[in-house]
Amino acid sequence: MQAAATVTPAQIPELLLGLATVRPVFLWGAPGIGKSSLVRKFADSLGLECVSLLGTQLAPEDLIGVPQIRDGRSVFCPPEAIARDEPYCLFLDELNAASPDVQKAFYSLILDRRIGSYELPAGSIVIGAGNRATDNALARPIASALVNRLTHVHLRASAQDWLVWAGEHGIHPWITDYLTDRPDHLWSQPPKTEEPFSTPRSWHMLSDALHSFGTGLDEETLKVVAHGTLTPAHAVSFCGYAKIVRHSFGIEAIFKGEASWPTRLADRDLLYYLADAFRGRLVKELPARKEHVSPAVRQISHRAKSLLVQLAEISVEVAQTVIADDADGLPVLPSWFLVEAARDMPRLVEARR
């Protein structure tokens, strides 16, 4: 189905409030742009439980139910997932990927809000969603009778909307900074060949991987992960961006004095990330006992205290995370280093307490 008009994710809640509460709605959009999560969030905003049925995993009897004999007559009993007493949101995901027989089984449910003798409770809403044939996804033609039973809304990806969401959900700062500069890389047309492509979902997957690997992520692993989630051209570009960030703000460059801590308020997430890397570097480099400190390690210790002072001048809170105890209240850094830090930086250690 071609889109004469499209909407962004930020427009969906108000649009569904006016449409889905009075008529069934079908939400069209490319894979990975957040159709399912938008429907669930909308249902939650209305205080309705969202019951999802996946069209590709249904048979007609899964909707119509199985017959039972009552008083000499056959009666179809709808499935428990559908037959509810309280109003709810019935989400028909991948509806247009269902077989023709399953689509037919949806007719009365969508238009008449009924399956056999069961009617959806008053206040229930019905929303369908699916990919377009042009997305190279599993999609079957929808019969005109079903098309005419739905109001059709076409969703497009919006970098502006997604970046607002990303800022509220802990998406890795490399990704938010990159997509702020290159919003056109948020989404790309699904390819005709079997290869990854960029979507809000795939950027979220990459963010999870970056957080999982943490500061130990090397360039080769980043290349594998980026090419495993993004459009090839976007993966190359992002890896190049990450290399520049590491060169400009890498903890190694900061240790060597080739770069300094980022001071802009907009870089606060990056500052936290670097502080975590700094903490990891100290855990790795500093021995547990002071008698094992070599001249080289002593130089590292002096440099570390100097960097802590610089970091505290930018943010005491961020600097405190470097010397903070672990989740069980046990010191992470060696006690001898913490004692020296207390002597040289009493304000920082007092904040730690």
Buried (B, 14 or more C-beta within 10 A) or exposed (E): BEBEEBBBBBBBEEBBBEBBEEBBBBBBBBBBBBBBEBBBBBBEEBEBEBBBBBBEEBEBBBBBBEEEEEEEEEEBBBBEEBBBEEBBBBBBBBBBBBBEEBBBBBEBBBBEBEBBEBEBEEEBBBBBBBBBBEBBBBBBEBEEEBEEBBBBBBBBBBBEBBBEBBEEEEBBBBBBBBBEEBBEBBBBEBEEEEEBBBBBBBBBBBBBBBEEEEBEBEEEEBBEBBBBBBBBEBBBBBBEBBEEBBEBBBBEBBBEEEBBBBEEEEBBBBBBBBBBBBBBBBEEEBEEEBEEBEEEBEEBBEBBBEBBBBBBEBBBEBBBBBBBEEEEEEEBBBEBBBEBBBEBBEEBBEBBE
